[in-house]
Amino acid sequence: MKRIFTFLFISFCSVSLLFSQVKLTKVNHGFLSGQSHDCREVSYQTPGNAGENLYWDFSGLGFADDAVSVSSLEENAGESNIKVVRNDGCTFFFNITEKGNEYTGYQAGDVTFRLSQPIVKTTYPQAYNTYFEGKYSGTLTVANSSYTTNFEGQYSTHADATGTIVLPGNITVPALRVKTTEGNGTSYEQVKYLWYTQNDRFPIFVTMENYAIDKAGLKTLTSGKSFLNTRVKSPNVATGLESLTAGTAVCKVSPNPFKDEIQLTFSLSEKTKVNVALYNANGAKLTDLISDKEQSGNSALTQNIAKFTQTPGVYLLKIQLGNKTFTEKIVKAY
């Protein structure tokens, strides 16, 4: 009897684990026109090992700068069906199909990078241990010049890890990590680690590593960066990173979504200089809500921002508490 119970318990745990694992699907993770994605660079985090039932604790990471990278997804009438327009002027092109997501090139200023043989970024469905690889080729051109160069390389994608990820704001969610590799095999290689949840369309966390390859085939890490999705959802914190902490200084934003007013609640253990600015979803500054105001203790400030947020949708608050800066997404209700 004990043996049967043990078998049933192990079977139940195995089935529970199977159903708790994240799977990428077109419905939940495919690119859609009208969507947008915000992220900020944070302190570089090493990706760790591959495998199952892993635990990634990124709760203590700090922001690397004040810049918010905002990407808007739009329909494209050219060779690809979706273009991703970033607020730094770069535009990336993708073909989104029922089978997966293909990267077809980008344009930045006068430089156009076009892939005649695209890179498959995602296949649907994609679950733990999914692996595929291929070759890519294309042309890079510079407008108003005769410069053109052809290139080719190899890529691979491996959903190499699954487990639980912890982010600032007590966000703890099951996650699937996808490792992507692109390079020419002889001089350079770029490796990205992307963590996905079941309900967030975009990766909630990304670590990107660039490698140089010498003549002997030895790889050397030349740069490593990490990025946090500032719109990540959480079953524990309904509006994501709504509790912003800088050491012993805390700022909370409510309500979210809002109609006309928001309330900023501060808990400051010592006198702290506070700045709060409002931005639209494209990263353009709309107004300063608080400018160089020194506060301490517990306090609340109500701001009517209706005239700056007449259009329903997503807005951003840049909150500076002393020498620490955070960005919080707020949503204007319809």
TORKOL-4160 file (C-alpha; in steps of 0.2 Angstrom, whole numbers, padded with zeros to 4 digits, m for minus):
334
<pt num="1" X="0000" Y="0000" Z="0000"/>
<pt num="2" X="0014" Y="0012" Z="0004"/>
<pt num="3" X="0023" Y="0008" Z="m0012"/>
<pt num="4" X="0006" Y="0012" Z="m0022"/>
<pt num="5" X="0004" Y="0028" Z="m0012"/>
<pt num="6" X="0022" Y="0033" Z="m0016"/>
<pt num="7" X="0020" Y="0030" Z="m0034"/>
<pt num="8" X="0003" Y="0040" Z="m0035"/>
<pt num="9" X="0012" Y="0054" Z="m0026"/>
<pt num="10" X="0026" Y="0055" Z="m0038"/>
<pt num="11" X="0015" Y="0053" Z="m0053"/>
<pt num="12" X="0004" Y="0068" Z="m0046"/>
<pt num="13" X="0020" Y="0079" Z="m0043"/>
<pt num="14" X="0026" Y="0075" Z="m0061"/>
<pt num="15" X="0009" Y="0079" Z="m0068"/>
<pt num="16" X="0008" Y="0095" Z="m0058"/>
<pt num="17" X="0025" Y="0100" Z="m0063"/>
<pt num="18" X="0021" Y="0097" Z="m0081"/>
<pt num="19" X="0006" Y="0108" Z="m0081"/>
<pt num="20" X="0015" Y="0122" Z="m0071"/>
<pt num="21" X="0029" Y="0123" Z="m0084"/>
<pt num="22" X="0028" Y="0138" Z="m0096"/>
<pt num="23" X="0024" Y="0135" Z="m0115"/>
<pt num="24" X="0026" Y="0148" Z="m0128"/>
<pt num="25" X="0011" Y="0149" Z="m0140"/>
<pt num="26" X="0006" Y="0161" Z="m0154"/>
<pt num="27" X="m0010" Y="0166" Z="m0144"/>
<pt num="28" X="0000" Y="0172" Z="m0128"/>
<pt num="29" X="0017" Y="0176" Z="m0135"/>
<pt num="30" X="0015" Y="0180" Z="m0154"/>
<pt num="31" X="0018" Y="0199" Z="m0159"/>
<pt num="32" X="0003" Y="0209" Z="m0162"/>
<pt num="33" X="0000" Y="0226" Z="m0170"/>
<pt num="34" X="m0004" Y="0239" Z="m0157"/>
<pt num="35" X="0006" Y="0231" Z="m0143"/>
<pt num="36" X="0021" Y="0239" Z="m0134"/>
<pt num="37" X="0035" Y="0234" Z="m0124"/>
<pt num="38" X="0045" Y="0243" Z="m0111"/>
<pt num="39" X="0062" Y="0239" Z="m0103"/>
<pt num="40" X="0076" Y="0246" Z="m0093"/>
<pt num="41" X="0094" Y="0241" Z="m0092"/>
<pt num="42" X="0099" Y="0234" Z="m0075"/>
<pt num="43" X="0115" Y="0227" Z="m0067"/>
<pt num="44" X="0122" Y="0213" Z="m0077"/>
<pt num="45" X="0116" Y="0196" Z="m0071"/>
<pt num="46" X="0125" Y="0179" Z="m0076"/>
<pt num="47" X="0112" Y="0167" Z="m0083"/>
<pt num="48" X="0117" Y="0152" Z="m0072"/>
<pt num="49" X="0115" Y="0134" Z="m0077"/>
<pt num="50" X="0103" Y="0125" Z="m0088"/>
<pt num="51" X="0090" Y="0112" Z="m0081"/>
<pt num="52" X="0073" Y="0110" Z="m0072"/>
<pt num="53" X="0066" Y="0116" Z="m0056"/>
<pt num="54" X="0079" Y="0131" Z="m0055"/>
<pt num="55" X="0078" Y="0146" Z="m0045"/>
<pt num="56" X="0084" Y="0163" Z="m0051"/>
<pt num="57" X="0084" Y="0177" Z="m0038"/>
<pt num="58" X="0086" Y="0194" Z="m0047"/>
<pt num="59" X="0076" Y="0203" Z="m0033"/>
<pt num="60" X="0091" Y="0214" Z="m0028"/>
<pt num="61" X="0096" Y="0220" Z="m0045"/>
<pt num="62" X="0098" Y="0239" Z="m0048"/>
<pt num="63" X="0095" Y="0250" Z="m0063"/>
<pt num="64" X="0110" Y="0254" Z="m0074"/>
<pt num="65" X="0103" Y="0270" Z="m0080"/>
<pt num="66" X="0087" Y="0281" Z="m0082"/>
<pt num="67" X="0083" Y="0277" Z="m0100"/>
<pt num="68" X="0067" Y="0268" Z="m0104"/>
<pt num="69" X="0067" Y="0258" Z="m0120"/>
<pt num="70" X="0050" Y="0258" Z="m0127"/>
<pt num="71" X="0045" Y="0248" Z="m0142"/>
<pt num="72" X="0029" Y="0249" Z="m0152"/>
<pt num="73" X="0023" Y="0235" Z="m0163"/>
<pt num="74" X="0015" Y="0240" Z="m0180"/>
<pt num="75" X="0008" Y="0232" Z="m0195"/>
<pt num="76" X="0020" Y="0232" Z="m0210"/>
<pt num="77" X="0015" Y="0231" Z="m0228"/>
<pt num="78" X="0033" Y="0225" Z="m0234"/>
<pt num="79" X="0041" Y="0208" Z="m0234"/>
<pt num="80" X="0037" Y="0206" Z="m0216"/>
<pt num="81" X="0020" Y="0208" Z="m0207"/>
<pt num="82" X="0026" Y="0216" Z="m0191"/>
<pt num="83" X="0038" Y="0230" Z="m0187"/>
<pt num="84" X="0045" Y="0235" Z="m0170"/>
<pt num="85" X="0048" Y="0253" Z="m0169"/>
<pt num="86" X="0060" Y="0258" Z="m0154"/>
<pt num="87" X="0061" Y="0275" Z="m0146"/>
<pt num="88" X="0080" Y="0276" Z="m0151"/>
<pt num="89" X="0075" Y="0276" Z="m0169"/>
<pt num="90" X="0079" Y="0258" Z="m0173"/>
<pt num="91" X="0066" Y="0248" Z="m0182"/>
<pt num="92" X="0066" Y="0229" Z="m0183"/>
<pt num="93" X="0056" Y="0218" Z="m0195"/>
<pt num="94" X="0047" Y="0201" Z="m0191"/>
<pt num="95" X="0036" Y="0188" Z="m0200"/>
<pt num="96" X="0024" Y="0181" Z="m0188"/>
<pt num="97" X="0015" Y="0165" Z="m0193"/>
<pt num="98" X="0005" Y="0151" Z="m0185"/>
<pt num="99" X="0022" Y="0141" Z="m0184"/>
<pt num="100" X="0033" Y="0154" Z="m0177"/>
<pt num="101" X="0042" Y="0171" Z="m0177"/>
<pt num="102" X="0055" Y="0175" Z="m0190"/>
<pt num="103" X="0067" Y="0190" Z="m0189"/>
<pt num="104" X="0070" Y="0197" Z="m0206"/>
<pt num="105" X="0081" Y="0213" Z="m0203"/>
<pt num="106" X="0082" Y="0230" Z="m0196"/>
<pt num="107" X="0084" Y="0249" Z="m0201"/>
<pt num="108" X="0094" Y="0261" Z="m0190"/>
<pt num="109" X="0097" Y="0278" Z="m0198"/>
<pt num="110" X="0105" Y="0276" Z="m0215"/>
<pt num="111" X="0109" Y="0257" Z="m0211"/>
<pt num="112" X="0098" Y="0244" Z="m0218"/>
<pt num="113" X="0101" Y="0225" Z="m0213"/>
<pt num="114" X="0090" Y="0214" Z="m0223"/>
<pt num="115" X="0089" Y="0195" Z="m0221"/>
<pt num="116" X="0085" Y="0185" Z="m0237"/>
<pt num="117" X="0087" Y="0169" Z="m0226"/>
<pt num="118" X="0079" Y="0174" Z="m0210"/>
<pt num="119" X="0082" Y="0169" Z="m0192"/>
<pt num="120" X="0069" Y="0159" Z="m0183"/>
<pt num="121" X="0067" Y="0166" Z="m0166"/>
<pt num="122" X="0052" Y="0156" Z="m0159"/>
<pt num="123" X="0042" Y="0141" Z="m0164"/>
<pt num="124" X="0025" Y="0138" Z="m0158"/>
<pt num="125" X="0022" Y="0129" Z="m0147"/>
<pt num="126" X="0039" Y="0130" Z="m0138"/>
<pt num="127" X="0042" Y="0121" Z="m0121"/>
<pt num="128" X="0056" Y="0116" Z="m0111"/>
<pt num="129" X="0070" Y="0107" Z="m0121"/>
<pt num="130" X="0064" Y="0113" Z="m0138"/>
<pt num="131" X="0079" Y="0115" Z="m0149"/>
<pt num="132" X="0081" Y="0121" Z="m0167"/>
<pt num="133" X="0095" Y="0128" Z="m0177"/>
<pt num="134" X="0099" Y="0135" Z="m0194"/>
<pt num="135" X="0108" Y="0147" Z="m0206"/>
<pt num="136" X="0105" Y="0165" Z="m0210"/>
<pt num="137" X="0111" Y="0176" Z="m0224"/>
<pt num="138" X="0108" Y="0194" Z="m0230"/>
<pt num="139" X="0114" Y="0211" Z="m0235"/>
<pt num="140" X="0119" Y="0226" Z="m0226"/>
<pt num="141" X="0118" Y="0243" Z="m0235"/>
<pt num="142" X="0121" Y="0261" Z="m0231"/>
<pt num="143" X="0110" Y="0274" Z="m0239"/>
<pt num="144" X="0118" Y="0288" Z="m0250"/>
<pt num="145" X="0134" Y="0278" Z="m0252"/>
<pt num="146" X="0140" Y="0263" Z="m0262"/>
<pt num="147" X="0144" Y="0252" Z="m0247"/>
<pt num="148" X="0136" Y="0235" Z="m0247"/>
<pt num="149" X="0141" Y="0219" Z="m0239"/>
<pt num="150" X="0135" Y="0202" Z="m0239"/>
<pt num="151" X="0135" Y="0191" Z="m0223"/>
<pt num="152" X="0130" Y="0174" Z="m0217"/>
<pt num="153" X="0130" Y="0164" Z="m0201"/>
<pt num="154" X="0122" Y="0151" Z="m0190"/>
<pt num="155" X="0109" Y="0152" Z="m0176"/>
<pt num="156" X="0102" Y="0141" Z="m0163"/>
<pt num="157" X="0088" Y="0142" Z="m0150"/>
<pt num="158" X="0086" Y="0131" Z="m0135"/>
<pt num="159" X="0073" Y="0132" Z="m0121"/>
<pt num="160" X="0086" Y="0126" Z="m0109"/>
<pt num="161" X="0079" Y="0129" Z="m0092"/>
<pt num="162" X="0063" Y="0130" Z="m0082"/>
<pt num="163" X="0060" Y="0136" Z="m0064"/>
<pt num="164" X="0055" Y="0151" Z="m0054"/>
<pt num="165" X="0061" Y="0168" Z="m0056"/>
<pt num="166" X="0061" Y="0182" Z="m0043"/>
<pt num="167" X="0061" Y="0200" Z="m0048"/>
<pt num="168" X="0061" Y="0217" Z="m0038"/>
<pt num="169" X="0044" Y="0221" Z="m0031"/>
<pt num="170" X="0042" Y="0203" Z="m0024"/>
<pt num="171" X="0037" Y="0197" Z="m0041"/>
<pt num="172" X="0039" Y="0178" Z="m0041"/>
<pt num="173" X="0033" Y="0168" Z="m0056"/>
<pt num="174" X="0036" Y="0151" Z="m0065"/>
<pt num="175" X="0047" Y="0155" Z="m0080"/>
<pt num="176" X="0054" Y="0146" Z="m0096"/>
<pt num="177" X="0072" Y="0152" Z="m0101"/>
<pt num="178" X="0076" Y="0152" Z="m0119"/>
<pt num="179" X="0094" Y="0153" Z="m0125"/>
<pt num="180" X="0097" Y="0160" Z="m0142"/>
<pt num="181" X="0114" Y="0160" Z="m0151"/>
<pt num="182" X="0119" Y="0170" Z="m0167"/>
<pt num="183" X="0136" Y="0172" Z="m0175"/>
<pt num="184" X="0147" Y="0168" Z="m0190"/>
<pt num="185" X="0157" Y="0155" Z="m0181"/>
<pt num="186" X="0174" Y="0163" Z="m0184"/>
<pt num="187" X="0175" Y="0180" Z="m0176"/>
<pt num="188" X="0159" Y="0184" Z="m0166"/>
<pt num="189" X="0144" Y="0177" Z="m0157"/>
<pt num="190" X="0130" Y="0184" Z="m0147"/>
<pt num="191" X="0121" Y="0174" Z="m0134"/>
<pt num="192" X="0104" Y="0180" Z="m0126"/>
<pt num="193" X="0095" Y="0172" Z="m0112"/>
<pt num="194" X="0076" Y="0176" Z="m0111"/>
<pt num="195" X="0065" Y="0172" Z="m0097"/>
<pt num="196" X="0046" Y="0170" Z="m0101"/>
<pt num="197" X="0030" Y="0168" Z="m0091"/>
<pt num="198" X="0014" Y="0161" Z="m0097"/>
<pt num="199" X="0005" Y="0177" Z="m0096"/>
<pt num="200" X="0017" Y="0190" Z="m0102"/>
<pt num="201" X="0019" Y="0192" Z="m0121"/>
<pt num="202" X="0037" Y="0198" Z="m0120"/>
<pt num="203" X="0052" Y="0191" Z="m0110"/>
<pt num="204" X="0051" Y="0198" Z="m0092"/>
<pt num="205" X="0070" Y="0197" Z="m0091"/>
<pt num="206" X="0085" Y="0196" Z="m0103"/>
<pt num="207" X="0103" Y="0194" Z="m0102"/>
<pt num="208" X="0114" Y="0197" Z="m0117"/>
<pt num="209" X="0132" Y="0192" Z="m0119"/>
<pt num="210" X="0144" Y="0196" Z="m0134"/>
<pt num="211" X="0159" Y="0186" Z="m0137"/>
<pt num="212" X="0174" Y="0188" Z="m0148"/>
<pt num="213" X="0182" Y="0172" Z="m0156"/>
<pt num="214" X="0200" Y="0171" Z="m0160"/>
<pt num="215" X="0209" Y="0161" Z="m0173"/>
<pt num="216" X="0211" Y="0146" Z="m0161"/>
<pt num="217" X="0192" Y="0146" Z="m0159"/>
<pt num="218" X="0193" Y="0153" Z="m0141"/>
<pt num="219" X="0178" Y="0163" Z="m0135"/>
<pt num="220" X="0181" Y="0179" Z="m0125"/>
<pt num="221" X="0166" Y="0188" Z="m0117"/>
<pt num="222" X="0167" Y="0206" Z="m0123"/>
<pt num="223" X="0151" Y="0213" Z="m0115"/>
<pt num="224" X="0137" Y="0208" Z="m0104"/>
<pt num="225" X="0120" Y="0217" Z="m0101"/>
<pt num="226" X="0104" Y="0213" Z="m0093"/>
<pt num="227" X="0087" Y="0221" Z="m0096"/>
<pt num="228" X="0070" Y="0221" Z="m0086"/>
<pt num="229" X="0053" Y="0221" Z="m0093"/>
<pt num="230" X="0045" Y="0235" Z="m0083"/>
<pt num="231" X="0027" Y="0229" Z="m0087"/>
<pt num="232" X="0029" Y="0211" Z="m0080"/>
<pt num="233" X="0013" Y="0205" Z="m0072"/>
<pt num="234" X="0013" Y="0196" Z="m0055"/>
<pt num="235" X="0000" Y="0185" Z="m0047"/>
<pt num="236" X="0006" Y="0193" Z="m0030"/>
<pt num="237" X="0008" Y="0211" Z="m0035"/>
<pt num="238" X="m0007" Y="0215" Z="m0047"/>
<pt num="239" X="0001" Y="0230" Z="m0056"/>
<pt num="240" X="0019" Y="0224" Z="m0057"/>
<pt num="241" X="0033" Y="0235" Z="m0050"/>
<pt num="242" X="0021" Y="0247" Z="m0041"/>
<pt num="243" X="0031" Y="0247" Z="m0025"/>
<pt num="244" X="0047" Y="0255" Z="m0029"/>
<pt num="245" X="0061" Y="0254" Z="m0016"/>
<pt num="246" X="0078" Y="0263" Z="m0014"/>
<pt num="247" X="0086" Y="0256" Z="0002"/>
<pt num="248" X="0075" Y="0262" Z="0016"/>
<pt num="249" X="0065" Y="0274" Z="0004"/>
<pt num="250" X="0048" Y="0268" Z="m0003"/>
<pt num="251" X="0036" Y="0275" Z="m0015"/>
<pt num="252" X="0019" Y="0267" Z="m0020"/>
<pt num="253" X="0008" Y="0273" Z="m0034"/>
<pt num="254" X="m0011" Y="0270" Z="m0033"/>
<pt num="255" X="m0024" Y="0268" Z="m0040"/>
<pt num="256" X="m0018" Y="0259" Z="m0056"/>
<pt num="257" X="m0027" Y="0259" Z="m0068"/>
<pt num="258" X="m0032" Y="0277" Z="m0064"/>
<pt num="259" X="m0045" Y="0289" Z="m0070"/>
<pt num="260" X="m0039" Y="0307" Z="m0067"/>
<pt num="261" X="m0029" Y="0307" Z="m0051"/>
<pt num="262" X="m0015" Y="0296" Z="m0044"/>
<pt num="263" X="m0008" Y="0296" Z="m0026"/>
<pt num="264" X="0010" Y="0294" Z="m0023"/>
<pt num="265" X="0014" Y="0287" Z="m0005"/>
<pt num="266" X="0031" Y="0290" Z="0002"/>
<pt num="267" X="0039" Y="0281" Z="0017"/>
<pt num="268" X="0056" Y="0289" Z="0019"/>
<pt num="269" X="0067" Y="0285" Z="0034"/>
<pt num="270" X="0078" Y="0301" Z="0032"/>
<pt num="271" X="0077" Y="0317" Z="0023"/>
<pt num="272" X="0077" Y="0313" Z="0004"/>
<pt num="273" X="0076" Y="0323" Z="m0012"/>
<pt num="274" X="0061" Y="0318" Z="m0023"/>
<pt num="275" X="0058" Y="0320" Z="m0041"/>
<pt num="276" X="0044" Y="0313" Z="m0051"/>
<pt num="277" X="0041" Y="0315" Z="m0070"/>
<pt num="278" X="0027" Y="0309" Z="m0081"/>
<pt num="279" X="0031" Y="0302" Z="m0099"/>
<pt num="280" X="0020" Y="0295" Z="m0112"/>
<pt num="281" X="0022" Y="0277" Z="m0119"/>
<pt num="282" X="0035" Y="0283" Z="m0132"/>
<pt num="283" X="0047" Y="0290" Z="m0119"/>
<pt num="284" X="0042" Y="0309" Z="m0122"/>
<pt num="285" X="0042" Y="0319" Z="m0106"/>
<pt num="286" X="0025" Y="0327" Z="m0102"/>
<pt num="287" X="0028" Y="0336" Z="m0086"/>
<pt num="288" X="0037" Y="0336" Z="m0069"/>
<pt num="289" X="0025" Y="0332" Z="m0055"/>
<pt num="290" X="0038" Y="0334" Z="m0041"/>
<pt num="291" X="0054" Y="0344" Z="m0043"/>
<pt num="292" X="0068" Y="0343" Z="m0030"/>
<pt num="293" X="0056" Y="0342" Z="m0015"/>
<pt num="294" X="0064" Y="0336" Z="0001"/>
<pt num="295" X="0053" Y="0324" Z="0011"/>
<pt num="296" X="0055" Y="0313" Z="0026"/>
<pt num="297" X="0044" Y="0301" Z="0035"/>
<pt num="298" X="0027" Y="0295" Z="0029"/>
<pt num="299" X="0017" Y="0306" Z="0017"/>
<pt num="300" X="0005" Y="0306" Z="0003"/>
<pt num="301" X="0003" Y="0317" Z="m0012"/>
<pt num="302" X="m0012" Y="0317" Z="m0024"/>
<pt num="303" X="m0009" Y="0323" Z="m0042"/>
<pt num="304" X="m0022" Y="0327" Z="m0055"/>
<pt num="305" X="m0014" Y="0322" Z="m0072"/>
<pt num="306" X="m0030" Y="0322" Z="m0082"/>
<pt num="307" X="m0024" Y="0336" Z="m0094"/>
<pt num="308" X="m0008" Y="0327" Z="m0098"/>
<pt num="309" X="m0016" Y="0310" Z="m0100"/>
<pt num="310" X="m0032" Y="0313" Z="m0110"/>
<pt num="311" X="m0029" Y="0298" Z="m0121"/>
<pt num="312" X="m0032" Y="0281" Z="m0112"/>
<pt num="313" X="m0017" Y="0269" Z="m0112"/>
<pt num="314" X="0000" Y="0267" Z="m0104"/>
<pt num="315" X="0010" Y="0281" Z="m0097"/>
<pt num="316" X="0027" Y="0281" Z="m0087"/>
<pt num="317" X="0032" Y="0288" Z="m0071"/>
<pt num="318" X="0051" Y="0292" Z="m0068"/>
<pt num="319" X="0053" Y="0292" Z="m0049"/>
<pt num="320" X="0069" Y="0298" Z="m0041"/>
<pt num="321" X="0072" Y="0295" Z="m0023"/>
<pt num="322" X="0089" Y="0302" Z="m0018"/>
<pt num="323" X="0102" Y="0295" Z="m0030"/>
<pt num="324" X="0090" Y="0280" Z="m0035"/>
<pt num="325" X="0079" Y="0281" Z="m0050"/>
<pt num="326" X="0064" Y="0269" Z="m0055"/>
<pt num="327" X="0051" Y="0269" Z="m0069"/>
<pt num="328" X="0033" Y="0263" Z="m0065"/>
<pt num="329" X="0020" Y="0260" Z="m0079"/>
<pt num="330" X="0003" Y="0267" Z="m0075"/>
<pt num="331" X="m0013" Y="0264" Z="m0085"/>
<pt num="332" X="m0026" Y="0277" Z="m0090"/>
<pt num="333" X="m0043" Y="0269" Z="m0089"/>
<pt num="334" X="m0054" Y="0269" Z="m0104"/>
